[in-house]
Amino acid sequence: MAYFRVLKKGFSLAIRARGRSIIFVILFILATTSTILQLSRIYSYETHDLLRLKGVVLEPHTPMRADAIKEKLSRIVNDLGDILSGIYIVYGLNLLDDQLLIISVNAYGQPKFPENIKWVVSEFKPTTLIQGRYIENPREGIVNKGFHLNFTAYGTPMTVHLTVGDSIVFQAGYEVLRVKIVGITSSDISGFKKVSGIPFESVLFIDWSTFKEIATDIKNLPGPIEESPQVYVLRIILVVKGSALSALLKGDIFNYRERVKEYLDANIHTLSPLSIVSVEEIIPSEYQSIVLLLIVSIIFQIIVAGIYAILVIRLRRKDIATLRALGWESKYVKVFVVGEFLSILFIGFILGITIGALYDAFILRIPFNIIPYIIVLFSNLLLPMTIGIKYTSSAALSIPPSEAFRRE
């Protein structure tokens, strides 16, 4: 209990020094918020910005059927397999007299990172949703904003609008398949009209297993579906190997991406009607600037912590000397000054990480990942805390009790 009372006293002194405390709390908030934002931005390169960092996209300039790509994909794998982490094909299926285009994405072969599937179709990735969530289970779907279907009932034209929570039911004979709408995307889907040649108005994006069910049980297409002449190939995405860290240390991602583009340019005649789609790519300098800001944020936090630790000792020099002259044990003197230092560091850290997390969730809409927060915990709390505690503890004990009397 004695330790707690002394620690509480140090905290009280920090709160009373409002002007100084507010300044350092703000500095700690800025440093922590900046660190979490830069780390989240780096993480987003593996999710939201996956295509910009590691992807090369091919689209047909005329409608292309699924039975026409097997040989082309085999050639790409043979020539580029050593630098690719995955190939993803976006398929389309026309239903309801060209009203509805059903879209799904499937990985070719055995991709090293199947979790990339949710990020490779830019129109339907989790960060484009304006309502609901991404697909988590079979027989769930995402639709475009303004999704509607027209039909005639009892001689009367009718229109049905569907939104999150509604279901669309497909039935053929005794086969009934219900797809629940779990999300709505804000993305422009008009690009799919060009590559499919279908004048549809609405899109339903579903997982590959549900797509195959609709194709085989409702549409009665013979398998394999990925080679069916009645299924469209809307897009092929090539994702190169490498992590965000390797992009900084070796630049492998950028080199691999250029190799893939050069290969496709040289062999584009054999891949017809596929052609490379222009994507706003992340360049090395853009990535390196984010990393530089991250490093600066961490160093800034450590410097601010060091300055504040020095300031606490200098401003409490007389108090420390007095307490030592009164016979306080060294361990209590340490706790006293450490309490004042830690209180401001903790307040700034907690507020900073909270602001950063809220900004990630509601502004950047980057999905949560624990790794950036673990790094921030170490770099912006544990490391500055260790340095500050070590300095304040040793510096406090270096002040002689006689200092209290010399300063009178």
Contacts in CASP RR format, 6 or more apart in sequence:
PFRMAT RR
TARGET T0000
AUTHOR 0000-0000-0000
METHOD contacts of the structure
MODEL  1
MAYFRVLKKGFSLAIRARGRSIIFVILFILATTSTILQLSRIYSYETHDL
LRLKGVVLEPHTPMRADAIKEKLSRIVNDLGDILSGIYIVYGLNLLDDQL
LIISVNAYGQPKFPENIKWVVSEFKPTTLIQGRYIENPREGIVNKGFHLN
FTAYGTPMTVHLTVGDSIVFQAGYEVLRVKIVGITSSDISGFKKVSGIPF
ESVLFIDWSTFKEIATDIKNLPGPIEESPQVYVLRIILVVKGSALSALLK
GDIFNYRERVKEYLDANIHTLSPLSIVSVEEIIPSEYQSIVLLLIVSIIF
QIIVAGIYAILVIRLRRKDIATLRALGWESKYVKVFVVGEFLSILFIGFI
LGITIGALYDAFILRIPFNIIPYIIVLFSNLLLPMTIGIKYTSSAALSIP
PSEAFRRE
2 332 0 8 1.000
3 331 0 8 1.000
3 332 0 8 1.000
3 335 0 8 1.000
6 332 0 8 1.000
6 335 0 8 1.000
6 336 0 8 1.000
7 335 0 8 1.000
7 336 0 8 1.000
7 338 0 8 1.000
7 339 0 8 1.000
9 336 0 8 1.000
10 336 0 8 1.000
10 337 0 8 1.000
10 339 0 8 1.000
10 340 0 8 1.000
10 343 0 8 1.000
11 339 0 8 1.000
11 340 0 8 1.000
11 343 0 8 1.000
13 316 0 8 1.000
13 340 0 8 1.000
14 21 0 8 1.000
14 339 0 8 1.000
14 340 0 8 1.000
14 341 0 8 1.000
14 343 0 8 1.000
14 344 0 8 1.000
15 21 0 8 1.000
15 343 0 8 1.000
17 315 0 8 1.000
20 311 0 8 1.000
20 315 0 8 1.000
21 344 0 8 1.000
24 304 0 8 1.000
24 308 0 8 1.000
24 344 0 8 1.000
25 344 0 8 1.000
25 347 0 8 1.000
25 348 0 8 1.000
25 351 0 8 1.000
27 300 0 8 1.000
27 304 0 8 1.000
28 301 0 8 1.000
28 304 0 8 1.000
28 305 0 8 1.000
28 344 0 8 1.000
28 345 0 8 1.000
28 347 0 8 1.000
28 348 0 8 1.000
28 349 0 8 1.000
28 352 0 8 1.000
29 348 0 8 1.000
29 351 0 8 1.000
29 352 0 8 1.000
29 355 0 8 1.000
30 300 0 8 1.000
31 297 0 8 1.000
31 298 0 8 1.000
31 300 0 8 1.000
31 301 0 8 1.000
31 304 0 8 1.000
31 380 0 8 1.000
32 301 0 8 1.000
32 348 0 8 1.000
32 349 0 8 1.000
32 351 0 8 1.000
32 352 0 8 1.000
32 353 0 8 1.000
32 356 0 8 1.000
32 376 0 8 1.000
32 380 0 8 1.000
32 381 0 8 1.000
33 352 0 8 1.000
33 353 0 8 1.000
33 355 0 8 1.000
33 356 0 8 1.000
33 359 0 8 1.000
34 293 0 8 1.000
34 297 0 8 1.000
34 300 0 8 1.000
35 294 0 8 1.000
35 297 0 8 1.000
35 298 0 8 1.000
35 301 0 8 1.000
35 375 0 8 1.000
35 376 0 8 1.000
35 379 0 8 1.000
35 380 0 8 1.000
36 352 0 8 1.000
36 353 0 8 1.000
36 356 0 8 1.000
36 357 0 8 1.000
36 360 0 8 1.000
36 372 0 8 1.000
36 373 0 8 1.000
36 376 0 8 1.000
37 356 0 8 1.000
37 359 0 8 1.000
37 360 0 8 1.000
37 364 0 8 1.000
38 290 0 8 1.000
38 291 0 8 1.000
38 293 0 8 1.000
38 294 0 8 1.000
38 297 0 8 1.000
39 294 0 8 1.000
39 371 0 8 1.000
39 372 0 8 1.000
39 375 0 8 1.000
39 376 0 8 1.000
40 356 0 8 1.000
40 360 0 8 1.000
40 364 0 8 1.000
40 366 0 8 1.000
40 369 0 8 1.000
40 372 0 8 1.000
41 290 0 8 1.000
41 364 0 8 1.000
41 366 0 8 1.000
42 244 0 8 1.000
42 287 0 8 1.000
42 290 0 8 1.000
42 291 0 8 1.000
42 294 0 8 1.000
42 372 0 8 1.000
43 244 0 8 1.000
43 366 0 8 1.000
43 369 0 8 1.000
43 371 0 8 1.000
43 372 0 8 1.000
44 364 0 8 1.000
44 366 0 8 1.000
45 52 0 8 1.000
45 53 0 8 1.000
45 244 0 8 1.000
45 247 0 8 1.000
45 282 0 8 1.000
45 287 0 8 1.000
46 53 0 8 1.000
46 243 0 8 1.000
46 244 0 8 1.000
47 119 0 8 1.000
47 125 0 8 1.000
47 127 0 8 1.000
47 366 0 8 1.000
47 367 0 8 1.000
48 119 0 8 1.000
48 125 0 8 1.000
48 127 0 8 1.000
48 365 0 8 1.000
48 366 0 8 1.000
48 367 0 8 1.000
49 282 0 8 1.000
50 116 0 8 1.000
50 119 0 8 1.000
50 120 0 8 1.000
50 239 0 8 1.000
51 57 0 8 1.000
51 119 0 8 1.000
51 120 0 8 1.000
51 122 0 8 1.000
51 237 0 8 1.000
51 279 0 8 1.000
52 279 0 8 1.000
52 280 0 8 1.000
52 281 0 8 1.000
52 282 0 8 1.000
53 244 0 8 1.000
53 247 0 8 1.000
53 253 0 8 1.000
53 281 0 8 1.000
53 282 0 8 1.000
53 287 0 8 1.000
54 85 0 8 1.000
54 239 0 8 1.000
54 240 0 8 1.000
54 242 0 8 1.000
54 253 0 8 1.000
54 257 0 8 1.000
55 120 0 8 1.000
55 237 0 8 1.000
55 238 0 8 1.000
55 239 0 8 1.000
55 240 0 8 1.000
55 257 0 8 1.000
55 279 0 8 1.000
56 237 0 8 1.000
56 238 0 8 1.000
56 240 0 8 1.000
56 257 0 8 1.000
56 260 0 8 1.000
56 261 0 8 1.000
56 264 0 8 1.000
56 276 0 8 1.000
56 279 0 8 1.000
57 235 0 8 1.000
57 236 0 8 1.000
57 237 0 8 1.000
57 238 0 8 1.000
57 276 0 8 1.000
57 277 0 8 1.000
57 279 0 8 1.000
58 235 0 8 1.000
58 236 0 8 1.000
58 237 0 8 1.000
58 238 0 8 1.000
58 264 0 8 1.000
58 271 0 8 1.000
58 274 0 8 1.000
58 275 0 8 1.000
58 276 0 8 1.000
58 277 0 8 1.000
59 195 0 8 1.000
59 234 0 8 1.000
59 235 0 8 1.000
59 236 0 8 1.000
59 274 0 8 1.000
59 275 0 8 1.000
59 277 0 8 1.000
60 195 0 8 1.000
60 233 0 8 1.000
60 234 0 8 1.000
60 273 0 8 1.000
60 274 0 8 1.000
60 275 0 8 1.000
61 195 0 8 1.000
61 273 0 8 1.000
61 274 0 8 1.000
61 275 0 8 1.000
62 273 0 8 1.000
63 195 0 8 1.000
63 196 0 8 1.000
63 197 0 8 1.000
63 232 0 8 1.000
64 195 0 8 1.000
64 232 0 8 1.000
64 233 0 8 1.000
64 273 0 8 1.000
64 274 0 8 1.000
65 228 0 8 1.000
65 229 0 8 1.000
65 230 0 8 1.000
65 231 0 8 1.000
65 232 0 8 1.000
65 233 0 8 1.000
66 91 0 8 1.000
66 225 0 8 1.000
66 226 0 8 1.000
66 227 0 8 1.000
66 228 0 8 1.000
66 229 0 8 1.000
66 231 0 8 1.000
66 232 0 8 1.000
66 233 0 8 1.000
67 227 0 8 1.000
67 228 0 8 1.000
67 229 0 8 1.000
68 233 0 8 1.000
69 89 0 8 1.000
69 233 0 8 1.000
69 236 0 8 1.000
70 227 0 8 1.000
72 270 0 8 1.000
72 271 0 8 1.000
72 274 0 8 1.000
73 87 0 8 1.000
73 89 0 8 1.000
73 108 0 8 1.000
73 236 0 8 1.000
75 267 0 8 1.000
75 270 0 8 1.000
76 84 0 8 1.000
76 87 0 8 1.000
76 238 0 8 1.000
77 84 0 8 1.000
77 87 0 8 1.000
77 108 0 8 1.000
77 109 0 8 1.000
79 263 0 8 1.000
79 267 0 8 1.000
80 238 0 8 1.000
80 259 0 8 1.000
80 260 0 8 1.000
80 263 0 8 1.000
83 240 0 8 1.000
83 241 0 8 1.000
83 256 0 8 1.000
83 259 0 8 1.000
83 260 0 8 1.000
84 238 0 8 1.000
84 239 0 8 1.000
84 240 0 8 1.000
84 241 0 8 1.000
84 256 0 8 1.000
84 260 0 8 1.000
85 111 0 8 1.000
85 112 0 8 1.000
85 113 0 8 1.000
85 116 0 8 1.000
85 239 0 8 1.000
85 240 0 8 1.000
85 241 0 8 1.000
85 242 0 8 1.000
86 107 0 8 1.000
86 108 0 8 1.000
86 111 0 8 1.000
86 112 0 8 1.000
86 113 0 8 1.000
86 116 0 8 1.000
86 238 0 8 1.000
86 239 0 8 1.000
87 107 0 8 1.000
87 108 0 8 1.000
87 109 0 8 1.000
87 111 0 8 1.000
87 236 0 8 1.000
87 237 0 8 1.000
87 238 0 8 1.000
87 239 0 8 1.000
88 105 0 8 1.000
88 106 0 8 1.000
88 107 0 8 1.000
88 108 0 8 1.000
88 111 0 8 1.000
88 116 0 8 1.000
88 117 0 8 1.000
88 120 0 8 1.000
88 121 0 8 1.000
88 236 0 8 1.000
88 237 0 8 1.000
88 239 0 8 1.000
89 105 0 8 1.000
89 106 0 8 1.000
89 107 0 8 1.000
89 108 0 8 1.000
89 226 0 8 1.000
89 233 0 8 1.000
89 235 0 8 1.000
89 236 0 8 1.000
89 237 0 8 1.000
90 103 0 8 1.000
90 104 0 8 1.000
90 105 0 8 1.000
90 121 0 8 1.000
90 233 0 8 1.000
90 234 0 8 1.000
90 235 0 8 1.000
90 236 0 8 1.000
90 237 0 8 1.000
91 103 0 8 1.000
91 104 0 8 1.000
91 105 0 8 1.000
91 106 0 8 1.000
91 211 0 8 1.000
91 225 0 8 1.000
91 226 0 8 1.000
91 231 0 8 1.000
91 232 0 8 1.000
91 233 0 8 1.000
91 234 0 8 1.000
92 101 0 8 1.000
92 102 0 8 1.000
92 103 0 8 1.000
92 104 0 8 1.000
92 196 0 8 1.000
92 231 0 8 1.000
92 232 0 8 1.000
92 233 0 8 1.000
92 234 0 8 1.000
93 101 0 8 1.000
93 102 0 8 1.000
93 103 0 8 1.000
93 211 0 8 1.000
93 214 0 8 1.000
93 215 0 8 1.000
93 219 0 8 1.000
93 230 0 8 1.000
93 231 0 8 1.000
93 232 0 8 1.000
94 100 0 8 1.000
94 101 0 8 1.000
94 102 0 8 1.000
94 196 0 8 1.000
94 198 0 8 1.000
94 200 0 8 1.000
94 232 0 8 1.000
95 101 0 8 1.000
95 102 0 8 1.000
95 170 0 8 1.000
95 214 0 8 1.000
95 218 0 8 1.000
95 219 0 8 1.000
96 149 0 8 1.000
98 198 0 8 1.000
98 199 0 8 1.000
98 200 0 8 1.000
99 149 0 8 1.000
99 150 0 8 1.000
99 200 0 8 1.000
99 201 0 8 1.000
99 202 0 8 1.000
100 149 0 8 1.000
100 200 0 8 1.000
100 202 0 8 1.000
100 203 0 8 1.000
100 204 0 8 1.000
101 192 0 8 1.000
101 196 0 8 1.000
101 198 0 8 1.000
101 200 0 8 1.000
101 202 0 8 1.000
101 203 0 8 1.000
101 204 0 8 1.000
102 203 0 8 1.000
102 204 0 8 1.000
102 205 0 8 1.000
102 206 0 8 1.000
102 211 0 8 1.000
102 214 0 8 1.000
103 121 0 8 1.000
103 124 0 8 1.000
103 192 0 8 1.000
103 203 0 8 1.000
103 204 0 8 1.000
103 205 0 8 1.000
103 206 0 8 1.000
103 234 0 8 1.000
104 205 0 8 1.000
104 206 0 8 1.000
104 207 0 8 1.000
104 208 0 8 1.000
104 210 0 8 1.000
104 211 0 8 1.000
105 117 0 8 1.000
105 120 0 8 1.000
105 121 0 8 1.000
105 208 0 8 1.000
106 208 0 8 1.000
106 211 0 8 1.000
106 226 0 8 1.000
107 114 0 8 1.000
107 117 0 8 1.000
111 239 0 8 1.000
112 241 0 8 1.000
113 239 0 8 1.000
116 239 0 8 1.000
118 125 0 8 1.000
118 126 0 8 1.000
118 134 0 8 1.000
118 135 0 8 1.000
119 125 0 8 1.000
119 126 0 8 1.000
120 237 0 8 1.000
120 239 0 8 1.000
121 205 0 8 1.000
121 235 0 8 1.000
121 237 0 8 1.000
122 128 0 8 1.000
122 187 0 8 1.000
123 185 0 8 1.000
123 187 0 8 1.000
123 188 0 8 1.000
123 189 0 8 1.000
123 192 0 8 1.000
123 205 0 8 1.000
124 142 0 8 1.000
124 185 0 8 1.000
124 187 0 8 1.000
124 205 0 8 1.000
125 134 0 8 1.000
126 133 0 8 1.000
126 134 0 8 1.000
126 365 0 8 1.000
126 367 0 8 1.000
127 365 0 8 1.000
127 366 0 8 1.000
127 367 0 8 1.000
128 185 0 8 1.000
128 186 0 8 1.000
128 187 0 8 1.000
129 142 0 8 1.000
129 183 0 8 1.000
129 184 0 8 1.000
129 185 0 8 1.000
129 186 0 8 1.000
130 145 0 8 1.000
130 184 0 8 1.000
130 185 0 8 1.000
130 186 0 8 1.000
131 163 0 8 1.000
131 164 0 8 1.000
131 183 0 8 1.000
131 184 0 8 1.000
132 164 0 8 1.000
132 182 0 8 1.000
132 183 0 8 1.000
132 184 0 8 1.000
133 182 0 8 1.000
133 183 0 8 1.000
134 142 0 8 1.000
134 182 0 8 1.000
134 183 0 8 1.000
135 141 0 8 1.000
135 142 0 8 1.000
135 182 0 8 1.000
135 205 0 8 1.000
135 206 0 8 1.000
135 207 0 8 1.000
136 182 0 8 1.000
138 207 0 8 1.000
138 209 0 8 1.000
138 210 0 8 1.000
139 177 0 8 1.000
139 178 0 8 1.000
139 179 0 8 1.000
139 180 0 8 1.000
139 206 0 8 1.000
139 210 0 8 1.000
139 213 0 8 1.000
140 179 0 8 1.000
140 180 0 8 1.000
140 181 0 8 1.000
140 182 0 8 1.000
140 206 0 8 1.000
140 207 0 8 1.000
140 210 0 8 1.000
141 179 0 8 1.000
141 180 0 8 1.000
141 181 0 8 1.000
141 182 0 8 1.000
141 183 0 8 1.000
141 204 0 8 1.000
141 205 0 8 1.000
141 206 0 8 1.000
141 207 0 8 1.000
141 210 0 8 1.000
142 181 0 8 1.000
142 182 0 8 1.000
142 183 0 8 1.000
142 184 0 8 1.000
142 185 0 8 1.000
142 204 0 8 1.000
142 205 0 8 1.000
142 206 0 8 1.000
143 162 0 8 1.000
143 163 0 8 1.000
143 181 0 8 1.000
143 183 0 8 1.000
143 184 0 8 1.000
143 185 0 8 1.000
143 202 0 8 1.000
143 203 0 8 1.000
143 204 0 8 1.000
143 205 0 8 1.000
144 184 0 8 1.000
144 185 0 8 1.000
144 187 0 8 1.000
144 189 0 8 1.000
144 202 0 8 1.000
144 203 0 8 1.000
145 184 0 8 1.000
145 185 0 8 1.000
145 186 0 8 1.000
146 161 0 8 1.000
146 202 0 8 1.000
147 161 0 8 1.000
147 162 0 8 1.000
147 163 0 8 1.000
147 181 0 8 1.000
147 184 0 8 1.000
147 202 0 8 1.000
147 203 0 8 1.000
147 204 0 8 1.000
148 159 0 8 1.000
148 160 0 8 1.000
148 161 0 8 1.000
148 162 0 8 1.000
148 201 0 8 1.000
148 202 0 8 1.000
149 159 0 8 1.000
149 160 0 8 1.000
149 162 0 8 1.000
149 168 0 8 1.000
149 202 0 8 1.000
150 157 0 8 1.000
150 158 0 8 1.000
150 159 0 8 1.000
150 160 0 8 1.000
151 157 0 8 1.000
151 158 0 8 1.000
151 160 0 8 1.000
152 158 0 8 1.000
162 168 0 8 1.000
162 181 0 8 1.000
163 181 0 8 1.000
163 184 0 8 1.000
164 181 0 8 1.000
164 182 0 8 1.000
164 183 0 8 1.000
164 184 0 8 1.000
165 180 0 8 1.000
165 181 0 8 1.000
165 182 0 8 1.000
166 180 0 8 1.000
166 181 0 8 1.000
167 178 0 8 1.000
167 179 0 8 1.000
167 180 0 8 1.000
167 181 0 8 1.000
168 178 0 8 1.000
168 179 0 8 1.000
168 181 0 8 1.000
168 204 0 8 1.000
169 176 0 8 1.000
169 177 0 8 1.000
169 178 0 8 1.000
169 179 0 8 1.000
170 176 0 8 1.000
170 177 0 8 1.000
170 178 0 8 1.000
170 179 0 8 1.000
170 214 0 8 1.000
170 218 0 8 1.000
171 177 0 8 1.000
171 218 0 8 1.000
172 217 0 8 1.000
172 218 0 8 1.000
172 219 0 8 1.000
172 220 0 8 1.000
175 217 0 8 1.000
175 218 0 8 1.000
177 210 0 8 1.000
177 213 0 8 1.000
177 214 0 8 1.000
177 217 0 8 1.000
177 218 0 8 1.000
179 204 0 8 1.000
179 206 0 8 1.000
179 210 0 8 1.000
185 205 0 8 1.000
189 203 0 8 1.000
192 200 0 8 1.000
192 203 0 8 1.000
192 234 0 8 1.000
193 199 0 8 1.000
193 200 0 8 1.000
195 232 0 8 1.000
195 234 0 8 1.000
195 235 0 8 1.000
196 232 0 8 1.000
196 234 0 8 1.000
198 232 0 8 1.000
206 214 0 8 1.000
211 225 0 8 1.000
212 225 0 8 1.000
215 221 0 8 1.000
215 225 0 8 1.000
215 228 0 8 1.000
215 231 0 8 1.000
216 222 0 8 1.000
216 223 0 8 1.000
216 225 0 8 1.000
219 230 0 8 1.000
221 228 0 8 1.000
221 230 0 8 1.000
221 231 0 8 1.000
222 228 0 8 1.000
225 231 0 8 1.000
235 277 0 8 1.000
236 274 0 8 1.000
238 260 0 8 1.000
240 253 0 8 1.000
240 256 0 8 1.000
240 257 0 8 1.000
240 260 0 8 1.000
241 252 0 8 1.000
241 253 0 8 1.000
241 256 0 8 1.000
242 252 0 8 1.000
242 253 0 8 1.000
242 256 0 8 1.000
243 253 0 8 1.000
244 287 0 8 1.000
246 252 0 8 1.000
246 253 0 8 1.000
247 253 0 8 1.000
247 254 0 8 1.000
247 284 0 8 1.000
247 287 0 8 1.000
248 287 0 8 1.000
248 288 0 8 1.000
248 291 0 8 1.000
251 284 0 8 1.000
254 283 0 8 1.000
254 284 0 8 1.000
257 281 0 8 1.000
261 276 0 8 1.000
264 271 0 8 1.000
264 276 0 8 1.000
265 276 0 8 1.000
268 274 0 8 1.000
268 275 0 8 1.000
268 276 0 8 1.000
297 380 0 8 1.000
298 379 0 8 1.000
298 380 0 8 1.000
301 379 0 8 1.000
301 380 0 8 1.000
301 384 0 8 1.000
302 383 0 8 1.000
302 384 0 8 1.000
302 387 0 8 1.000
304 384 0 8 1.000
305 345 0 8 1.000
305 384 0 8 1.000
305 385 0 8 1.000
305 387 0 8 1.000
305 388 0 8 1.000
306 384 0 8 1.000
306 387 0 8 1.000
306 388 0 8 1.000
306 391 0 8 1.000
308 341 0 8 1.000
308 344 0 8 1.000
308 345 0 8 1.000
309 341 0 8 1.000
309 387 0 8 1.000
309 388 0 8 1.000
309 391 0 8 1.000
309 392 0 8 1.000
309 395 0 8 1.000
310 391 0 8 1.000
310 395 0 8 1.000
312 337 0 8 1.000
312 340 0 8 1.000
312 341 0 8 1.000
312 392 0 8 1.000
313 320 0 8 1.000
313 337 0 8 1.000
313 391 0 8 1.000
313 392 0 8 1.000
313 395 0 8 1.000
313 396 0 8 1.000
313 399 0 8 1.000
316 337 0 8 1.000
316 340 0 8 1.000
316 396 0 8 1.000
317 399 0 8 1.000
317 403 0 8 1.000
317 407 0 8 1.000
318 403 0 8 1.000
318 404 0 8 1.000
318 407 0 8 1.000
320 333 0 8 1.000
320 336 0 8 1.000
320 337 0 8 1.000
320 396 0 8 1.000
320 399 0 8 1.000
320 403 0 8 1.000
321 399 0 8 1.000
321 400 0 8 1.000
321 401 0 8 1.000
321 402 0 8 1.000
321 403 0 8 1.000
321 404 0 8 1.000
321 407 0 8 1.000
322 401 0 8 1.000
322 404 0 8 1.000
323 332 0 8 1.000
323 333 0 8 1.000
323 336 0 8 1.000
324 333 0 8 1.000
324 399 0 8 1.000
324 400 0 8 1.000
324 401 0 8 1.000
324 404 0 8 1.000
325 401 0 8 1.000
325 402 0 8 1.000
325 404 0 8 1.000
325 405 0 8 1.000
327 401 0 8 1.000
328 336 0 8 1.000
330 397 0 8 1.000
333 396 0 8 1.000
333 397 0 8 1.000
334 392 0 8 1.000
334 393 0 8 1.000
334 396 0 8 1.000
334 397 0 8 1.000
336 396 0 8 1.000
337 392 0 8 1.000
337 393 0 8 1.000
337 395 0 8 1.000
337 396 0 8 1.000
338 389 0 8 1.000
338 392 0 8 1.000
338 393 0 8 1.000
341 388 0 8 1.000
341 389 0 8 1.000
341 392 0 8 1.000
342 385 0 8 1.000
342 389 0 8 1.000
345 381 0 8 1.000
345 384 0 8 1.000
345 385 0 8 1.000
346 381 0 8 1.000
349 380 0 8 1.000
349 381 0 8 1.000
353 373 0 8 1.000
353 376 0 8 1.000
353 380 0 8 1.000
357 373 0 8 1.000
360 366 0 8 1.000
360 368 0 8 1.000
361 368 0 8 1.000
END
